[in-house]
């Protein structure tokens, strides 16, 4: 399971011009599910993301988590994180989970984050979404449940 985590001052996700998820200060998580991922991968990333110390403390050092600042998390499904373009210019999606396997893990991930934090919102799985955000810093972190990077 892969995640692109962005620290934001605000973010929202819309489908057909209707806002379906929105947060103020917090994190946007673009989440990709691999074909061999399990609930253990989701548990690892949920815990890691809730505890990432990427928010400034009183001294201006990144020493606080989204939980510490009572921030929100907006989770958006992003199968393209598993696009492989090492051979050519058209991405291969062979490592991405099929939708029927990915959706339950995406929903499980949101449920796990919701157990750790109070302000959690999500996108719409397999929908054409528009994501608007103001990246704060900018701060962007890449995470992989298999610790590949």
C-alpha positions as CSV (number, residue, x, y, z in Angstrom):
1,X,0.0,0.0,0.0
2,X,1.3,3.4,-0.9
3,X,0.5,6.9,0.2
4,X,1.4,10.4,-0.8
5,X,0.8,12.5,2.3
6,X,0.6,16.3,2.0
7,X,0.4,18.7,4.8
8,X,-2.4,21.2,4.0
9,X,-4.1,24.3,5.3
10,X,-7.4,23.2,3.6
11,X,-8.5,20.6,1.1
12,X,-11.7,19.2,-0.5
13,X,-12.7,16.6,-2.9
14,X,-15.6,16.9,-5.3
15,X,-17.6,14.7,-7.7
16,X,-19.6,16.3,-10.4
17,X,-19.2,19.7,-8.8
18,X,-20.5,18.5,-5.4
19,X,-18.1,18.5,-2.4
20,X,-18.1,15.1,-0.8
21,X,-15.2,15.5,1.6
22,X,-13.5,18.5,3.1
23,X,-11.0,19.3,5.9
24,X,-9.3,22.4,7.3
25,X,-5.7,22.1,8.6
26,X,-4.4,18.6,8.4
27,X,-3.3,16.0,5.8
28,X,-4.4,14.8,2.4
29,X,-3.6,11.2,1.8
30,X,-3.6,9.8,-1.7
31,X,-3.8,6.1,-1.2
32,X,-2.9,3.3,-3.6
33,X,-3.7,-0.4,-3.0
34,X,-1.5,-3.1,-4.4
35,X,-2.8,-6.4,-5.6
36,X,-1.3,-8.3,-2.7
37,X,-2.0,-5.8,0.1
38,X,-3.8,-6.9,3.3
39,X,-5.4,-5.3,6.4
40,X,-1.9,-5.4,8.0
41,X,-0.7,-2.9,5.3
42,X,-3.6,-0.6,6.0
43,X,-3.0,-0.8,9.8
44,X,0.7,0.1,9.4
45,X,0.0,3.1,7.2
46,X,-2.9,4.3,9.3
47,X,-0.8,4.3,12.5
48,X,2.2,5.8,10.7
49,X,0.2,8.7,9.1
50,X,-1.7,9.5,12.4
51,X,1.7,9.8,14.2
52,X,3.8,11.5,11.5
53,X,5.5,14.5,13.2
54,X,5.3,17.0,10.3
55,X,3.5,19.9,11.9
56,X,5.4,22.8,13.6
57,X,5.7,23.1,17.3
58,X,6.1,26.4,19.2
59,X,9.7,26.6,18.2
60,X,8.9,26.1,14.5
61,X,10.3,22.5,14.4
62,X,8.4,19.7,12.8
63,X,7.6,17.9,16.0
64,X,3.8,17.5,16.1
65,X,1.4,15.1,14.5
66,X,-2.0,15.6,13.0
67,X,-3.4,14.2,16.2
68,X,-1.5,16.7,18.3
69,X,-2.9,19.6,16.3
70,X,-6.5,18.1,16.2
71,X,-6.2,18.3,12.4
72,X,-8.2,16.5,9.7
73,X,-7.3,13.8,7.2
74,X,-8.8,13.6,3.7
75,X,-8.2,10.2,2.1
76,X,-8.5,9.9,-1.7
77,X,-8.2,6.6,-3.6
78,X,-5.4,6.8,-6.1
79,X,-4.7,3.6,-8.0
80,X,-2.3,5.5,-10.3
81,X,0.4,5.4,-7.5
82,X,1.1,1.9,-8.8
83,X,1.5,3.0,-12.4
84,X,4.8,1.5,-13.8
85,X,6.4,3.5,-16.6
86,X,9.9,1.8,-16.5
87,X,9.2,0.3,-19.9
88,X,7.8,2.9,-22.2
89,X,5.5,5.8,-21.8
90,X,2.1,4.2,-21.2
91,X,1.7,3.1,-17.5
92,X,1.2,-0.5,-16.6
93,X,-1.3,-1.0,-13.8
94,X,-0.3,-4.7,-13.1
95,X,0.7,-4.0,-9.5
96,X,-2.5,-2.2,-8.6
97,X,-5.2,-4.1,-6.9
98,X,-8.4,-4.9,-8.8
99,X,-11.3,-2.6,-7.8
100,X,-13.2,-5.4,-6.0
101,X,-10.1,-6.0,-3.8
102,X,-9.0,-2.4,-3.5
103,X,-12.3,-0.9,-2.3
104,X,-12.6,-3.0,0.9
105,X,-9.0,-2.1,1.8
106,X,-9.5,1.6,1.1
107,X,-12.6,1.6,3.3
108,X,-10.8,-0.4,6.0
109,X,-8.0,2.1,5.9
110,X,-10.4,5.0,6.4
111,X,-12.0,3.1,9.3
112,X,-8.6,2.5,10.9
113,X,-7.7,6.2,10.6
114,X,-11.1,7.1,12.1
115,X,-10.2,5.0,15.2
116,X,-7.1,7.2,15.7
117,X,-8.4,10.6,14.7
118,X,-11.7,12.4,14.9
119,X,-11.8,14.5,11.7
120,X,-11.6,12.0,8.8
121,X,-13.1,12.4,5.4
122,X,-12.8,10.4,2.1
123,X,-13.4,10.6,-1.6
124,X,-15.6,8.4,-3.7
125,X,-14.0,5.1,-4.8
126,X,-13.7,4.7,-8.6
127,X,-15.2,8.1,-9.3
128,X,-13.8,10.9,-11.3
129,X,-12.8,13.3,-8.6
130,X,-11.5,16.8,-8.4
131,X,-9.1,17.4,-5.5
132,X,-8.3,20.9,-4.3
133,X,-5.7,21.6,-1.7
134,X,-3.4,24.2,-0.3
135,X,-0.1,22.4,0.4
136,X,1.4,23.9,3.5
137,X,5.2,24.3,3.4
138,X,5.0,22.5,0.9
139,X,5.4,19.3,2.9
140,X,4.9,16.0,1.0
141,X,5.9,12.6,2.3
142,X,5.9,9.3,0.4
143,X,5.0,6.1,2.4
144,X,4.9,2.5,1.4
145,X,3.8,-0.3,3.7
146,X,6.6,-2.5,2.4
147,X,9.1,0.3,3.2
148,X,10.3,0.5,-0.4
149,X,11.0,4.2,0.1
